[in-house]
Amino acid sequence: MADEALTIRAATEADEAVLRELWEEFEQEVPWELEEPETWADEWRDTLDDIRTGGVFLAENGDGAVGVARIEAPVRGRAHVQLVHVRPQARRHGVAKSLVRECVQHAREQGARFVSLEVLKSNELGVAVWRRLGFEEYSYAMASKVDALAERLVDRPRGAYRATTHVQSDDEVSVGRAIAQFLPRLEQPDVRSGGSWIRIADSVFEQDRDSHGRFARELSDRLGAVTVALAQEGEVVRFRLYERGRMVDEYLSVPTWYGVLPKGDELALEANPTLVARLTGADRDQVRRVARTAPVPDELPPAGELYEQIASLMGLEP
């Protein structure tokens, strides 16, 4: 198709048949799964409104109509593009750009200061095209299946809370001294030795997450040892890994469980398989497989089961 053969003109009510044909092609190509399919009667009502107050444009060549674009009249300075569709045989010849140019000129004449549009996240090609033309994300449209959302909104008991601290040492005397010096005082510390780890449990850790982490850090600092603070916090699992008093890795099975985080902070709460393997002797691939994160607890094993799986891969007694 030669570019010079292309013409762009404003559509009229007499173009209903070809406008419907182009719209039905668009609907087949980019199906909208979140709503019941729109009927042509509904679409035609909106199209008529834009013919009369906004702008509807047809791209034509010697073979007839090859594309369409529809833009609404500006509202508070913003005109919204509702539809841009080019038939496959006419693509990559600047047809879409010509249609959008006509829409933008029309919107400018009507006093618009901004032009907006919507594009499905799954339409990667479309997203790339609009970005190249200078469109930027300014909001997010979000959706959820009703049944899944209803299930997640059910109030549930907070679930179990258990916390253990593990010291990579066989020196029970030194560990005992460190426990005795820790503030706040532990109530009834349960200290067990097994293999290369000493396990300490106490109700103080279950009542205060900060105390749990501080205790593991102090033990690591005093003894120059690797320590792990492992906890089941209701529906999520957390571990903090310390080396010589410094926290070197932190994991939370649902990073946003306690509130929305910047993406970088979310990623920081993923387990570091290399570090975990080096400091605990765990298999790196197993760490990657077991210590996964997810946006909701339902996408992971139950918290109690995950807690025990993580303890097992590190060689810890739950």
C-alpha positions as CSV (number, residue, x, y, z in Angstrom):
1,M,0.0,0.0,0.0
2,A,1.5,3.3,-1.0
3,D,1.4,6.0,1.7
4,E,0.3,8.7,-0.7
5,A,-2.9,6.7,-1.6
6,L,-4.1,7.1,2.0
7,T,-6.8,9.6,2.9
8,I,-8.2,10.4,6.4
9,R,-11.7,11.8,6.6
10,A,-14.3,12.4,9.4
11,A,-16.9,9.6,9.6
12,T,-20.6,10.4,9.4
13,E,-23.7,8.5,10.5
14,A,-23.9,7.1,6.9
15,D,-20.7,5.1,7.6
16,E,-22.4,2.9,10.2
17,A,-21.9,-0.4,8.3
18,V,-18.1,0.1,7.8
19,L,-17.6,1.4,11.3
20,R,-19.3,-1.7,12.7
21,E,-17.2,-4.0,10.5
22,L,-14.0,-2.3,11.8
23,W,-15.1,-2.4,15.4
24,E,-16.0,-6.1,15.2
25,E,-12.5,-6.8,13.8
26,F,-11.0,-4.9,16.7
27,E,-13.1,-6.8,19.3
28,Q,-12.0,-10.1,17.9
29,E,-8.4,-9.2,17.9
30,V,-8.2,-7.6,21.4
31,P,-10.9,-9.4,23.5
32,W,-11.9,-7.8,26.8
33,E,-12.2,-10.5,29.4
34,L,-13.3,-8.5,32.4
35,E,-16.8,-7.5,31.1
36,E,-19.6,-9.1,29.2
37,P,-19.1,-8.4,25.5
38,E,-20.5,-5.0,24.4
39,T,-23.2,-5.0,21.7
40,W,-23.0,-3.0,18.5
41,A,-26.0,-1.1,19.7
42,D,-24.1,0.1,22.8
43,E,-21.0,0.9,20.7
44,W,-23.0,2.7,18.0
45,R,-24.6,4.9,20.6
46,D,-21.1,6.0,21.9
47,T,-19.8,6.4,18.3
48,L,-22.7,8.6,17.4
49,D,-22.0,10.8,20.4
50,D,-18.4,11.1,19.2
51,I,-19.4,11.8,15.6
52,R,-21.5,14.7,16.9
53,T,-19.3,16.1,19.7
54,G,-15.9,14.4,19.5
55,G,-14.1,12.9,16.5
56,V,-14.4,9.7,14.5
57,F,-12.0,9.3,11.6
58,L,-11.7,6.7,8.8
59,A,-8.5,5.9,6.9
60,E,-9.2,4.9,3.3
61,N,-7.2,3.8,0.3
62,G,-8.1,2.4,-3.1
63,D,-9.4,-0.7,-1.4
64,G,-11.8,1.2,0.9
65,A,-11.7,1.7,4.6
66,V,-8.5,0.3,6.3
67,G,-8.6,1.9,9.7
68,V,-10.6,3.9,12.2
69,A,-9.9,6.1,15.3
70,R,-12.4,7.5,17.8
71,I,-11.7,10.3,20.3
72,E,-14.1,11.8,22.8
73,A,-14.8,15.5,23.3
74,P,-12.5,17.0,25.9
75,V,-13.6,17.0,29.5
76,R,-11.7,19.4,31.8
77,G,-8.9,19.6,29.3
78,R,-8.5,15.9,28.5
79,A,-9.7,14.1,25.4
80,H,-9.8,10.3,25.6
81,V,-9.0,8.0,22.6
82,Q,-11.5,5.2,22.7
83,L,-10.5,3.2,19.6
84,V,-7.7,2.9,17.1
85,H,-7.8,0.0,14.7
86,V,-5.9,-0.7,11.4
87,R,-6.6,-3.7,9.3
88,P,-3.7,-6.2,9.2
89,Q,-2.9,-5.7,5.5
90,A,-2.5,-1.9,6.0
91,R,-0.3,-2.0,9.0
92,R,3.3,-0.8,9.2
93,H,2.5,2.0,6.7
94,G,1.8,4.8,9.1
95,V,-1.9,4.5,9.1
96,A,-2.3,4.4,12.8
97,K,0.0,7.4,13.2
98,S,-2.0,9.3,10.6
99,L,-5.3,8.5,12.4
100,V,-3.9,9.5,15.8
101,R,-2.5,12.7,14.3
102,E,-6.0,13.6,13.1
103,C,-7.4,12.9,16.6
104,V,-4.8,15.0,18.3
105,Q,-5.4,17.9,15.9
106,H,-9.1,17.7,16.4
107,A,-8.7,17.6,20.3
108,R,-6.4,20.6,20.2
109,E,-8.9,22.6,18.2
110,Q,-11.5,21.7,20.9
111,G,-9.2,23.0,23.6
112,A,-7.8,19.8,25.0
113,R,-4.4,20.0,26.8
114,F,-4.0,16.2,27.3
115,V,-4.9,13.1,25.3
116,S,-5.4,9.8,27.1
117,L,-6.1,6.2,26.2
118,E,-6.3,2.7,27.6
119,V,-4.4,-0.4,26.4
120,L,-4.4,-3.9,27.8
121,K,-1.3,-4.9,29.7
122,S,-1.3,-8.1,27.7
123,N,-1.1,-6.1,24.4
124,E,2.7,-5.7,24.6
125,L,3.0,-4.5,21.0
126,G,0.3,-1.8,21.6
127,V,2.0,-0.7,24.8
128,A,5.3,-0.3,23.0
129,V,3.7,1.7,20.2
130,W,2.0,4.1,22.5
131,R,5.1,4.6,24.6
132,R,7.1,5.5,21.5
133,L,4.5,8.2,20.7
134,G,5.1,9.7,24.2
135,F,2.2,8.2,26.2
136,E,3.1,7.6,29.9
137,E,1.4,5.6,32.6
138,Y,-0.5,7.9,35.0
139,S,-2.9,5.4,36.7
140,Y,-3.4,1.7,37.0
141,A,-6.7,-0.1,36.3
142,M,-6.9,-3.2,38.5
143,A,-9.3,-6.1,38.6
144,S,-9.9,-9.3,40.5
145,K,-12.1,-12.3,40.0
146,V,-15.1,-11.8,42.4
147,D,-14.9,-15.3,44.0
148,A,-11.1,-15.0,44.7
149,L,-11.5,-11.5,46.1
150,A,-14.4,-12.6,48.4
151,E,-12.3,-15.5,49.7
152,R,-9.4,-13.2,50.5
153,L,-11.7,-10.7,52.3
154,V,-13.0,-13.3,54.8
155,D,-11.8,-12.5,58.3
156,R,-9.7,-15.3,59.6
157,P,-8.0,-15.9,62.9
158,R,-4.4,-14.6,62.9
159,G,-3.1,-18.1,63.1
160,A,-0.2,-19.4,65.0
161,Y,2.9,-17.4,65.9
162,R,6.0,-19.2,66.7
163,A,9.6,-18.1,66.7
164,T,12.9,-19.8,67.2
165,T,16.5,-18.6,67.2
166,H,19.3,-20.8,66.0
167,V,23.0,-20.3,66.7
168,Q,25.6,-22.1,64.6
169,S,27.7,-23.3,67.5
170,D,28.2,-26.2,69.9
171,D,29.4,-24.0,72.7
172,E,26.4,-24.2,75.0
173,V,28.2,-22.5,77.9
174,S,28.8,-19.3,75.9
175,V,25.3,-19.4,74.4
176,G,23.9,-19.7,78.0
177,R,25.9,-16.7,79.2
178,A,24.6,-14.6,76.2
179,I,21.0,-15.6,77.0
180,A,21.4,-14.6,80.6
181,Q,22.7,-11.1,79.6
182,F,20.0,-10.4,77.1
183,L,17.4,-7.7,77.8
184,P,14.5,-8.0,78.0
185,R,15.0,-11.1,80.1
186,L,13.7,-14.3,78.5
187,E,10.9,-15.9,80.5
188,Q,11.6,-19.7,80.1
189,P,14.1,-20.2,77.4
190,D,14.0,-23.7,75.8
191,V,17.6,-24.4,74.7
192,R,18.4,-27.5,72.7
193,S,21.6,-28.6,71.0
194,G,21.6,-30.7,67.9
195,G,24.2,-31.1,65.2
196,S,25.9,-27.8,64.5
197,W,23.1,-25.6,65.7
198,I,21.8,-24.6,69.1
199,R,18.1,-23.8,69.1
200,I,16.5,-21.2,71.6
201,A,12.8,-20.7,71.9
202,D,10.9,-18.4,74.3
203,S,7.5,-16.8,74.5
204,V,9.2,-13.3,74.4
205,F,10.1,-13.9,70.8
206,E,6.4,-14.7,70.0
207,Q,5.2,-11.5,71.6
208,D,7.8,-9.1,70.1
209,R,9.2,-9.5,66.6
210,D,11.8,-6.8,67.3
211,S,13.1,-8.6,70.4
212,H,13.4,-11.8,68.3
213,G,15.5,-10.1,65.7
214,R,17.6,-8.1,68.3
215,F,18.3,-11.3,70.2
216,A,19.5,-13.1,67.1
217,R,21.7,-10.1,66.2
218,E,23.2,-9.9,69.7
219,L,24.0,-13.6,69.8
220,S,25.7,-13.3,66.4
221,D,27.7,-10.3,67.6
222,R,28.8,-11.7,71.0
223,L,29.7,-15.2,69.7
224,G,31.0,-14.2,66.2
225,A,28.6,-16.8,64.9
226,V,25.9,-17.2,62.2
227,T,22.4,-17.0,63.7
228,V,18.9,-17.4,62.2
229,A,15.8,-15.8,63.6
230,L,13.0,-18.0,62.1
231,A,9.3,-17.2,62.7
232,Q,5.8,-18.1,61.6
233,E,3.8,-14.8,61.8
234,G,0.2,-15.9,61.3
235,E,-0.1,-16.6,57.6
236,V,3.4,-15.7,56.6
237,V,6.9,-16.9,57.4
238,R,10.0,-14.8,58.0
239,F,13.6,-15.4,58.6
240,R,16.5,-13.1,59.3
241,L,20.1,-14.3,58.8
242,Y,23.0,-12.7,60.8
243,E,26.7,-13.0,60.4
244,R,29.0,-11.5,63.1
245,G,26.2,-9.2,64.3
246,R,25.1,-8.0,60.9
247,M,21.9,-9.0,59.2
248,V,22.9,-10.3,55.7
249,D,19.6,-11.6,54.5
250,E,15.9,-11.2,55.3
251,Y,13.0,-13.2,53.9
252,L,9.2,-12.6,54.2
253,S,7.0,-15.1,52.3
254,V,4.5,-12.3,51.4
255,P,6.7,-9.1,51.2
256,T,3.7,-6.7,51.3
257,W,1.9,-8.5,54.2
258,Y,2.5,-5.6,56.5
259,G,1.9,-2.9,54.0
260,V,2.6,-1.7,50.5
261,L,6.4,-1.4,49.7
262,P,8.4,0.1,47.0
263,K,9.4,-2.5,44.4
264,G,13.0,-2.5,45.5
265,D,12.0,-3.2,49.1
266,E,9.8,-6.0,48.0
267,L,12.7,-7.6,46.1
268,A,14.9,-7.2,49.1
269,L,12.6,-9.5,51.1
270,E,13.3,-12.4,48.8
271,A,15.7,-15.1,50.0
272,N,19.2,-14.9,48.7
273,P,19.9,-18.6,47.8
274,T,23.7,-18.1,47.6
275,L,24.0,-16.5,51.0
276,V,21.7,-18.9,52.7
277,A,23.6,-21.9,51.2
278,R,27.0,-20.5,52.2
279,L,26.0,-19.7,55.8
280,T,23.8,-22.6,56.6
281,G,24.9,-25.4,54.3
282,A,21.5,-25.5,52.6
283,D,21.3,-26.6,49.0
284,R,21.0,-23.4,46.9
285,D,18.5,-24.8,44.4
286,Q,16.3,-26.1,47.3
287,V,16.4,-22.6,48.9
288,R,15.2,-21.2,45.6
289,R,12.4,-23.7,45.3
290,V,11.2,-23.7,48.9
291,A,11.8,-20.1,50.1
292,R,9.6,-18.4,47.5
293,T,7.6,-15.3,47.8
294,A,4.0,-14.5,46.6
295,P,1.6,-11.6,46.6
296,V,-0.9,-13.6,48.8
297,P,-0.4,-16.5,51.3
298,D,-2.8,-18.7,49.2
299,E,-0.2,-19.0,46.5
300,L,2.3,-20.7,48.9
301,P,2.1,-23.7,51.2
302,P,0.3,-23.1,54.6
303,A,2.6,-21.0,56.8
304,G,3.2,-23.8,59.3
305,E,4.3,-26.2,56.6
306,L,6.5,-23.5,54.9
307,Y,8.1,-22.8,58.3
308,E,9.1,-26.4,58.7
309,Q,10.3,-26.7,55.1
310,I,12.6,-23.7,55.6
311,A,13.9,-25.0,58.9
312,S,14.6,-28.4,57.3
313,L,16.5,-27.1,54.3
314,M,18.8,-25.1,56.7
315,G,19.3,-28.1,58.9
316,L,17.4,-26.4,61.8
317,E,15.1,-28.0,64.4
318,P,11.6,-26.4,63.9
